[in-house]
Amino acid sequence: MNGFHHLDEATIVSYASGTLSEGLLPIVANHVTHCAECGKSVRRAEAIGGAMLEAVPPEQLSAGTLETIIVRIELGNRLSQRQPP
């Protein structure tokens, strides 16, 4: 046994969808760079996710949605830049 393991499906899907935890991200990114089989699985998961997104019909946003999102982003940025007391 060589000690080499492939990533499980949940990890591959989380990585491909951008929801993998920050702690695991560099480890998984390194693995998929060097493991052809897992790299292929990530590309397949990305393609499936992209196809699913393209199949969803667009929805009309209500008035003020963009402005609300911008305010929330700016507020979050200000909160993350605050110094602890």
C-alpha positions in Angstrom: 0.0 0.0 0.0 1.4 3.4 -1.0 -0.7 5.6 1.4 -2.2 7.6 -1.5 -5.9 8.2 -1.2 -8.4 9.8 -3.5 -10.8 12.5 -2.3 -14.4 11.5 -1.5 -17.3 12.8 -3.5 -18.5 15.3 -0.9 -15.0 16.9 -0.8 -14.8 17.1 -4.6 -18.3 18.7 -4.9 -17.5 21.1 -2.1 -14.3 22.1 -3.8 -15.9 22.4 -7.2 -18.7 24.5 -5.9 -16.5 26.8 -3.8 -17.9 25.8 -0.5 -15.0 23.9 0.9 -13.7 25.2 4.3 -10.7 27.5 4.2 -8.6 25.1 6.2 -9.0 22.2 3.7 -8.8 24.4 0.6 -5.0 24.5 0.1 -4.7 20.7 0.9 -7.4 19.8 -1.6 -6.2 22.2 -4.3 -2.7 20.7 -4.0 -4.1 17.2 -4.2 -6.3 17.8 -7.3 -3.2 19.5 -9.0 -1.2 16.3 -8.6 -3.8 13.6 -8.8 -5.2 13.2 -12.4 -8.2 11.1 -11.2 -9.4 13.7 -8.6 -8.7 16.5 -11.0 -10.9 14.9 -13.6 -13.6 14.4 -10.9 -13.4 18.1 -10.0 -13.8 19.1 -13.7 -16.8 16.8 -14.0 -18.4 18.2 -10.9 -17.8 21.8 -12.2 -19.4 20.9 -15.5 -22.4 19.4 -13.9 -22.8 22.4 -11.6 -22.5 24.8 -14.6 -25.1 22.8 -16.5 -27.4 23.0 -13.6 -27.0 26.7 -13.2 -27.6 27.2 -17.0 -30.8 25.2 -16.8 -32.3 27.5 -14.1 -34.4 30.2 -15.7 -33.5 33.8 -14.8 -35.7 35.6 -12.3 -36.5 39.3 -12.2 -35.1 41.0 -9.1 -37.3 43.4 -7.1 -36.6 47.1 -7.1 -33.8 48.0 -4.7 -32.2 44.5 -4.5 -28.9 45.5 -6.0 -28.6 48.5 -3.6 -29.5 46.3 -0.6 -26.8 43.8 -1.6 -24.2 46.6 -2.0 -25.0 48.1 1.4 -24.7 44.6 3.0 -21.3 44.0 1.4 -20.0 47.4 2.4 -21.2 46.9 6.0 -19.6 43.5 6.1 -16.3 45.0 4.9 -16.4 47.7 7.5 -17.1 45.2 10.3 -14.3 42.9 9.2 -11.8 45.9 9.2 -12.7 46.9 12.8 -10.0 46.5 15.4 -10.9 44.4 18.5 -11.2 46.5 21.7 
